[in-house]
Amino acid sequence: MTSAALPKKPLNMKFTGLSLAAAVMVAAMLACLFLMFATGLHAKEAGEMTFSGIDFLIGRLEGKSGGALNPMLLASVVCACLAVVFSLVWHEKSFPKILTSLGALALLLFFWFDLVYSAKNEFALEAGSVRMAPGYFIACAALFIALALNAADAILLAQRQRAAQLAAIYQNEALPENYRVRSLPEILARDMRRHWPVYLLILPTIIYYLVWCYGPMYGIIIAFNDYSPKRGILGSNWVGLRWLRDFMRGPFAYRTIRNTLMINFYNLVIGFPLPIILALMLNEMRSVKYKRVVQTITYMPYFVSLIVVCGIILDFSSTDGLFGELQRLIGLEPVNLLGEARFFRTVYISSELWQRLGWDSIIFLSALSTIDQELYEAATIDGASKMKQVWHVTLPGILPTIAILLILRMGAMMTIGYEKIILLYNGLNYETSDVVSSYVYRKGILDADFSFSTAVNLFNSIINFTLVILANRISARMTETSLW
């Protein structure tokens, strides 16, 4: 059959119409940026000042934020543009449209919160004088309508897909005459009646996460106020994004973010593939005794206390330590490796590999044990060498495990445990050793600046969460393996 003879798929105008309407409403929100967004009294001069959304967006303001892009409004505009693209190009995918529309609305509302509580410090406006103008409320209404349209779009799409599934099921002539497909609530109720001991068994775990993981998230509020233990979390003065702005404008932001990314990048490039290689080598060993000896030797450093490991590193890295003596043996002047910033990353990554190489290979060895041995026999019969068997049988067999661990590793690109850092760093190597977590430790614990440290850590967590989402989506498309 030629392409001209293929039947054309009918276009669902109702569904497309909702997507188009949502895109129009988001575009209306973008157009509202040219309208009056807010008014307020000048902090130093008498008189009222008016600002459009573009003024806030490009920093056509006074105060500390003058000449700088507004992060909340910029992020809202980016989400709105993505919502337009998803509504017009990928209108059959509901989740991206709803997520970007919701994100644009939430960020726009947060812009109001930040503007009110940062008016004097950031925008040179009198505190308490800020009033949002009609343009702002029209933009919020447009985004809310777009979100409602996208949600209705998703509901209609789900109903049509479910109707098509039911129609396909009922066309089966082998079904009993009075057969009826149960709804999701009916399925859940029946499953809970049948397997109530299992649900009861998982209940303590759910309570644990609710109390100890989700409950403490209430404390994130102090990232947006000037927290005082005497006044409490809700009683402290609100300051908007002041602490995050202070961090980004401060002298330590670039250095700590750069060092965090550099150490994690080297650890990812070097420390992620080496356990895989070690697992592959151990898997090919034929001597069981030698294999166990190698495993024991490589596993042992993981169980050594971190304090002991750092003490060993400090002693070995000094001019009178092991590495200093080795330098003397080859005719070099001994150098304190932790006394110079250029050697810190090498020492840190090397010690991480020594301590975690064997332990990280365990999960890959477990994955290798699940590969069907008949695949190797078939490859041998076909004349495949050992390297070809590894490339075409072994690696594809453990690819899902590699993908999952890589996603989790990507989600920790902005996270380094501060314990080892603060045990190894000193004033001579701050330039390459100071990371975000150690900076948060100094500000939060040593300086008792709880709000500032919470804001920086929240910024860190948002980036990690975003990286996990992106890595998961990329892995799902490339390897068909993902966390969810």
C-alpha positions as CSV (number, residue, x, y, z in Angstrom):
1,M,0.0,0.0,0.0
2,T,1.4,3.4,-0.9
3,S,1.6,6.3,1.5
4,A,-1.1,8.1,-0.4
5,A,-3.5,5.2,0.2
6,L,-3.0,5.1,3.9
7,P,-6.1,6.2,5.9
8,K,-5.6,9.5,7.7
9,K,-6.0,9.6,11.4
10,P,-8.9,11.9,12.3
11,L,-8.0,15.0,14.2
12,N,-9.7,15.4,17.6
13,M,-10.6,19.1,17.3
14,K,-12.0,19.2,20.9
15,F,-8.7,18.0,22.4
16,T,-6.7,20.3,20.0
17,G,-9.0,23.2,20.8
18,L,-8.3,22.9,24.5
19,S,-4.6,22.8,23.9
20,L,-4.8,25.8,21.6
21,A,-6.9,27.7,24.1
22,A,-4.4,27.0,26.9
23,A,-1.5,28.2,24.6
24,V,-3.5,31.4,23.9
25,M,-4.0,32.0,27.6
26,V,-0.3,31.5,28.4
27,A,0.6,33.8,25.5
28,A,-1.8,36.4,27.0
29,M,0.2,36.1,30.3
30,L,3.4,36.9,28.4
31,A,1.7,39.9,26.8
32,C,0.7,41.2,30.3
33,L,4.4,41.7,31.0
34,F,4.1,45.0,29.0
35,L,1.3,46.2,31.3
36,M,1.6,47.8,34.7
37,F,2.6,45.1,37.1
38,A,3.2,46.9,40.5
39,T,3.3,50.3,42.2
40,G,5.0,51.6,45.3
41,L,6.4,54.6,47.1
42,H,10.1,55.5,46.5
43,A,12.1,54.8,49.7
44,K,14.1,58.0,49.4
45,E,12.1,60.4,47.2
46,A,8.5,61.4,47.6
47,G,6.2,60.1,44.9
48,E,4.7,56.9,43.6
49,M,6.6,54.7,41.1
50,T,5.0,52.3,38.6
51,F,6.7,49.3,37.0
52,S,5.7,47.0,34.2
53,G,6.6,43.3,34.1
54,I,9.4,44.0,31.6
55,D,10.9,46.5,34.1
56,F,11.2,43.7,36.7
57,L,12.3,41.1,34.1
58,I,15.3,43.1,32.7
59,G,16.1,44.9,36.0
60,R,15.1,48.4,35.0
61,L,14.9,49.3,38.7
62,E,16.7,50.9,41.5
63,G,18.2,49.3,44.6
64,K,20.3,46.2,44.7
65,S,18.3,44.4,42.0
66,G,18.8,47.3,39.6
67,G,20.3,46.0,36.3
68,A,19.8,42.3,37.2
69,L,17.2,39.9,35.9
70,N,14.5,39.0,38.4
71,P,15.0,35.2,39.0
72,M,11.3,34.4,39.9
73,L,9.8,36.3,36.9
74,L,12.4,35.0,34.5
75,A,11.7,31.4,35.6
76,S,8.0,32.0,35.3
77,V,8.4,33.3,31.7
78,V,10.6,30.3,30.8
79,C,7.9,27.9,32.1
80,A,5.2,29.8,30.3
81,C,7.1,29.6,27.0
82,L,7.6,25.9,27.5
83,A,3.9,25.5,28.3
84,V,3.1,27.2,24.9
85,V,5.4,24.8,23.1
86,F,4.0,21.7,24.9
87,S,0.5,22.8,24.2
88,L,1.0,23.3,20.5
89,V,3.7,20.7,19.6
90,W,3.2,17.9,22.1
91,H,-0.4,18.4,22.9
92,E,-1.0,14.7,23.4
93,K,1.4,14.6,26.4
94,S,-0.5,16.0,29.4
95,F,2.1,16.0,32.1
96,P,4.6,18.5,30.6
97,K,1.8,21.0,29.8
98,I,0.3,20.8,33.3
99,L,3.7,20.9,35.0
100,T,5.0,24.0,33.1
101,S,1.7,25.8,33.5
102,L,1.6,25.1,37.2
103,G,5.3,26.1,37.5
104,A,4.7,29.4,35.7
105,L,1.7,30.2,38.0
106,A,3.5,29.2,41.2
107,L,6.6,31.2,40.3
108,L,4.5,34.3,39.4
109,L,2.8,34.1,42.8
110,F,6.2,33.7,44.5
111,F,7.4,36.8,42.7
112,W,4.6,38.8,44.5
113,F,5.8,37.4,47.8
114,D,9.4,38.3,47.1
115,L,8.5,41.7,45.9
116,V,6.5,42.6,49.0
117,Y,9.1,41.5,51.5
118,S,12.2,42.6,49.6
119,A,10.8,46.0,48.5
120,K,13.2,48.2,50.4
121,N,16.5,46.3,50.1
122,E,16.1,45.1,46.6
123,F,13.9,47.6,44.7
124,A,14.3,50.9,46.7
125,L,10.6,51.0,47.5
126,E,9.1,51.8,50.9
127,A,8.3,48.7,52.9
128,G,4.5,48.0,53.0
129,S,3.8,50.4,50.0
130,V,3.9,47.8,47.2
131,R,0.6,47.2,45.4
132,M,0.2,44.8,42.6
133,A,-1.4,46.3,39.5
134,P,-4.1,44.9,37.2
135,G,-1.5,43.6,34.7
136,Y,-0.2,41.2,37.3
137,F,-3.6,39.9,38.3
138,I,-4.6,39.4,34.6
139,A,-1.4,37.4,34.1
140,C,-2.2,35.2,37.1
141,A,-5.7,34.7,35.9
142,A,-4.5,33.8,32.4
143,L,-2.1,31.2,33.8
144,F,-4.8,29.7,36.1
145,I,-7.2,29.4,33.1
146,A,-4.4,27.7,31.1
147,L,-3.8,25.3,33.9
148,A,-7.5,24.5,34.2
149,L,-7.7,23.9,30.4
150,N,-4.6,21.6,30.4
151,A,-6.1,19.7,33.3
152,A,-9.4,19.3,31.5
153,D,-7.4,18.3,28.4
154,A,-5.7,15.5,30.4
155,I,-9.0,14.3,31.9
156,L,-10.7,14.1,28.4
157,L,-7.7,12.3,27.0
158,A,-7.6,9.8,29.8
159,Q,-11.4,9.1,29.4
160,R,-11.0,8.5,25.6
161,Q,-8.1,6.2,26.2
162,R,-10.0,4.3,28.9
163,A,-13.0,4.0,26.6
164,A,-10.9,2.6,23.8
165,Q,-9.4,0.0,26.2
166,L,-12.8,-1.0,27.5
167,A,-14.1,-1.3,23.9
168,A,-11.2,-3.6,23.0
169,I,-11.7,-5.7,26.1
170,Y,-15.5,-6.2,25.5
171,Q,-14.9,-7.2,21.9
172,N,-13.3,-10.4,23.2
173,E,-15.9,-13.1,22.6
174,A,-14.4,-15.5,25.2
175,L,-15.5,-13.3,28.1
176,P,-18.6,-14.3,30.1
177,E,-21.8,-12.6,29.2
178,N,-22.1,-10.5,32.4
179,Y,-18.4,-9.6,32.6
180,R,-17.7,-6.1,33.8
181,V,-14.3,-4.4,34.1
182,R,-13.8,-3.1,37.7
183,S,-12.9,0.5,38.3
184,L,-9.7,1.5,40.1
185,P,-11.4,2.1,43.5
186,E,-13.0,-1.3,43.3
187,I,-9.7,-2.9,42.4
188,L,-7.9,-1.2,45.3
189,A,-10.7,-2.0,47.8
190,R,-10.6,-5.7,46.8
191,D,-6.8,-5.8,47.0
192,M,-6.8,-4.3,50.4
193,R,-9.4,-6.8,51.7
194,R,-7.3,-9.7,50.3
195,H,-3.9,-8.5,51.3
196,W,-4.5,-6.3,54.4
197,P,-1.6,-7.9,56.3
198,V,0.8,-6.6,53.6
199,Y,-0.7,-3.1,53.9
200,L,-0.4,-3.3,57.6
201,L,3.2,-4.3,57.4
202,I,4.1,-1.3,55.2
203,L,2.2,1.2,57.5
204,P,5.1,1.8,59.9
205,T,7.4,2.7,57.0
206,I,4.8,5.1,55.6
207,I,4.4,6.7,59.1
208,Y,8.2,6.9,59.4
209,Y,8.6,8.8,56.2
210,L,5.7,11.1,56.9
211,V,7.0,12.0,60.4
212,W,10.8,12.1,59.8
213,C,11.1,13.0,56.1
214,Y,8.1,15.0,55.1
215,G,7.3,16.6,58.4
216,P,10.6,18.4,58.8
217,M,10.0,20.1,55.4
218,Y,8.0,22.6,57.3
219,G,11.3,24.1,58.4
220,I,12.1,25.1,54.8
221,I,10.0,28.3,55.7
222,I,13.0,29.8,57.5
223,A,14.8,30.1,54.2
224,F,12.5,33.0,53.4
225,N,12.5,34.8,56.8
226,D,15.0,36.2,59.2
227,Y,14.7,33.3,61.7
228,S,14.9,33.9,65.4
229,P,14.5,31.1,67.8
230,K,12.8,33.5,70.2
231,R,10.1,34.4,67.6
232,G,9.7,31.0,66.1
233,I,9.4,30.0,62.4
234,L,6.2,31.8,61.6
235,G,6.8,34.7,64.0
236,S,10.1,35.8,62.4
237,N,10.2,38.6,59.8
238,W,9.8,37.6,56.2
239,V,12.6,38.6,53.8
240,G,11.7,36.9,50.5
241,L,14.8,35.7,48.6
242,R,17.2,37.9,50.5
243,W,19.4,35.1,51.7
244,L,19.7,33.4,48.3
245,R,20.6,36.8,46.7
246,D,23.2,37.4,49.4
247,F,24.7,34.0,48.6
248,M,24.8,34.5,44.9
249,R,26.3,38.0,45.2
250,G,28.8,36.9,47.9
251,P,32.4,36.0,47.2
252,F,31.9,32.3,48.1
253,A,29.1,31.3,45.6
254,Y,31.3,30.8,42.5
255,R,34.1,29.0,44.4
256,T,31.8,26.6,46.4
257,I,29.6,25.7,43.4
258,R,32.7,25.3,41.1
259,N,34.5,23.0,43.6
260,T,31.3,21.0,44.3
261,L,30.7,20.4,40.6
262,M,34.4,19.7,39.8
263,I,34.9,17.1,42.6
264,N,31.6,15.4,41.7
265,F,32.4,15.5,38.0
266,Y,35.8,13.8,38.5
267,N,34.2,11.4,40.9
268,L,31.6,10.5,38.3
269,V,34.0,10.2,35.3
270,I,36.6,8.1,37.3
271,G,34.7,6.7,40.2
272,F,31.6,5.4,38.4
273,P,33.1,3.2,35.7
274,L,36.0,1.7,37.8
275,P,33.6,-0.4,40.0
276,I,32.0,-1.8,36.8
277,I,35.4,-2.7,35.4
278,L,36.4,-4.3,38.7
279,A,33.1,-6.3,38.8
280,L,33.8,-7.5,35.2
281,M,37.3,-8.6,36.1
282,L,36.1,-10.4,39.2
283,N,33.4,-12.1,37.2
284,E,35.9,-13.5,34.8
285,M,38.2,-15.0,37.5
286,R,38.3,-18.7,37.6
287,S,40.2,-19.1,40.9
288,V,37.6,-18.8,43.7
289,K,40.2,-18.4,46.4
290,Y,42.0,-15.6,44.6
291,K,38.7,-13.9,43.8
292,R,37.7,-13.9,47.5
293,V,41.0,-12.5,48.5
294,V,40.7,-9.6,46.0
295,Q,37.1,-9.0,47.1
296,T,38.1,-8.9,50.8
297,I,41.0,-6.5,50.2
298,T,38.9,-4.1,48.1
299,Y,36.0,-4.3,50.5
300,M,37.9,-3.6,53.7
301,P,38.6,0.1,53.3
302,Y,34.9,0.9,53.2
303,F,34.5,-0.4,56.8
304,V,37.4,1.8,58.2
305,S,36.1,4.8,60.1
306,L,36.1,8.1,58.2
307,I,38.1,9.7,61.0
308,V,40.7,7.1,60.7
309,V,40.9,7.4,56.9
310,C,41.3,11.2,57.1
311,G,44.0,10.7,59.8
312,I,45.9,8.3,57.5
313,I,45.5,10.8,54.6
314,L,46.8,13.7,56.7
315,D,49.9,11.6,57.8
316,F,50.7,10.2,54.4
317,S,50.3,13.6,52.7
318,S,52.7,15.5,54.9
319,T,56.3,16.1,53.9
320,D,57.5,13.5,56.4
321,G,54.8,11.0,55.5
322,L,54.7,8.1,53.0
323,F,54.2,10.3,49.9
324,G,56.9,12.6,51.0
325,E,59.4,9.8,51.4
326,L,58.4,8.4,47.9
327,Q,59.1,11.9,46.5
328,R,62.5,11.8,48.1
329,L,63.3,8.4,46.7
330,I,62.8,9.6,43.1
331,G,64.8,12.8,43.8
332,L,62.0,15.3,44.2
333,E,61.5,17.9,46.9
334,P,58.8,16.7,49.3
335,V,55.5,18.6,49.1
336,N,52.7,18.6,51.6
337,L,49.9,17.5,49.3
338,L,47.2,19.0,51.5
339,G,49.2,22.2,51.9
340,E,48.7,23.2,48.3
341,A,45.3,23.8,46.7
342,R,46.2,22.2,43.4
343,F,46.6,18.7,44.9
344,F,43.4,18.6,47.0
345,R,41.1,17.2,44.4
346,T,43.6,14.5,43.4
347,V,44.0,13.4,47.1
348,Y,40.2,13.5,47.7
349,I,39.2,11.5,44.6
350,S,42.0,9.0,45.1
351,S,41.0,8.4,48.7
352,E,37.3,8.0,47.6
353,L,38.3,5.4,45.0
354,W,40.4,3.5,47.5
355,Q,37.6,3.5,50.1
356,R,34.6,2.8,47.9
357,L,35.9,0.9,44.8
358,G,35.3,-2.6,46.1
359,W,32.0,-1.8,47.9
360,D,30.5,-0.1,44.9
361,S,31.3,-3.2,42.8
362,I,29.0,-5.4,44.9
363,I,25.8,-4.3,43.2
364,F,27.3,-4.9,39.7
365,L,28.5,-8.4,40.8
366,S,24.9,-9.1,41.8
367,A,23.6,-7.9,38.5
368,L,26.2,-10.0,36.7
369,S,24.9,-13.1,38.5
370,T,21.5,-12.7,37.0
371,I,22.6,-13.0,33.4
372,D,21.5,-16.2,31.7
373,Q,24.6,-18.4,31.1
374,E,23.0,-19.8,28.0
375,L,23.6,-16.5,26.3
376,Y,27.4,-16.9,26.8
377,E,27.2,-20.5,25.5
378,A,25.3,-19.2,22.4
379,A,27.9,-16.5,21.9
380,T,30.7,-19.0,22.2
381,I,29.1,-21.2,19.6
382,D,28.8,-18.2,17.3
383,G,32.6,-17.6,17.6
384,A,32.4,-14.5,19.9
385,S,35.6,-13.7,21.7
386,K,35.7,-12.8,25.4
387,M,35.7,-9.1,24.7
388,K,32.7,-9.4,22.3
389,Q,30.9,-11.4,24.9
390,V,31.5,-8.7,27.4
391,W,30.3,-6.0,24.9
392,H,27.3,-7.8,23.5
393,V,26.1,-10.0,26.4
394,T,27.5,-8.8,29.8
395,L,27.1,-5.0,29.4
396,P,23.6,-5.1,28.0
397,G,22.7,-7.5,30.8
398,I,23.7,-5.0,33.5
399,L,22.7,-1.9,31.6
400,P,19.5,-1.3,33.7
401,T,21.5,-1.4,36.9
402,I,24.1,1.0,35.4
403,A,21.4,3.3,34.3
404,I,19.6,3.4,37.7
405,L,22.9,4.1,39.6
406,L,23.9,6.7,37.1
407,I,20.6,8.5,37.6
408,L,21.1,8.5,41.3
409,R,24.7,9.7,40.9
410,M,23.5,12.6,38.7
411,G,21.1,13.6,41.4
412,A,23.9,14.1,43.8
413,M,26.1,16.3,41.6
414,M,25.6,19.3,43.9
415,T,26.0,17.2,47.1
416,I,29.2,16.3,48.9
417,G,29.3,15.1,52.4
418,Y,30.8,17.9,54.5
419,E,32.4,15.5,57.1
420,K,35.4,14.4,55.0
421,I,35.8,17.9,53.5
422,I,36.1,19.6,56.9
423,L,38.5,16.9,58.1
424,L,40.9,17.5,55.2
425,Y,40.6,21.1,54.3
426,N,42.6,24.0,55.7
427,G,43.3,27.6,55.0
428,L,46.0,26.7,52.4
429,N,43.6,24.6,50.2
430,Y,40.3,26.5,50.6
431,E,40.4,27.6,46.9
432,T,39.8,24.0,45.7
433,S,38.4,22.3,48.8
434,D,35.6,24.6,50.0
435,V,32.2,23.2,48.7
436,V,28.6,24.1,49.3
437,S,28.0,21.6,52.1
438,S,31.1,22.8,54.1
439,Y,30.0,26.5,53.5
440,V,26.5,25.6,54.8
441,Y,28.1,23.9,57.8
442,R,30.1,27.0,58.7
443,K,27.2,29.4,58.2
444,G,24.6,27.3,59.9
445,I,26.5,25.6,62.8
446,L,29.5,27.8,63.5
447,D,27.9,31.2,62.7
448,A,24.3,30.2,63.8
449,D,22.9,31.8,60.6
450,F,20.1,29.3,60.2
451,S,18.1,31.1,57.6
452,F,21.0,31.7,55.3
453,S,22.2,28.1,55.5
454,T,18.7,26.8,54.9
455,A,18.3,29.0,51.8
456,V,21.6,27.8,50.3
457,N,20.8,24.1,51.1
458,L,17.3,24.5,49.5
459,F,18.9,26.0,46.4
460,N,21.3,23.0,46.4
461,S,18.4,20.5,46.7
462,I,16.3,22.1,43.9
463,I,19.3,21.7,41.5
464,N,19.8,18.1,42.6
465,F,16.1,17.4,42.1
466,T,16.1,18.9,38.7
467,L,19.1,16.9,37.7
468,V,17.4,13.7,38.8
469,I,14.3,14.5,36.7
470,L,16.5,15.3,33.6
471,A,18.7,12.2,34.0
472,N,15.6,10.0,34.5
473,R,14.0,11.3,31.3
474,I,17.2,10.9,29.3
475,S,17.7,7.4,30.6
476,A,14.1,6.5,29.8
477,R,14.5,7.6,26.2
478,M,18.0,6.1,25.6
479,T,17.9,2.8,27.6
480,E,14.2,2.3,28.4
481,T,15.2,2.1,32.0
482,S,14.1,4.7,34.6
483,L,13.3,5.2,38.3
484,W,9.7,5.8,37.5
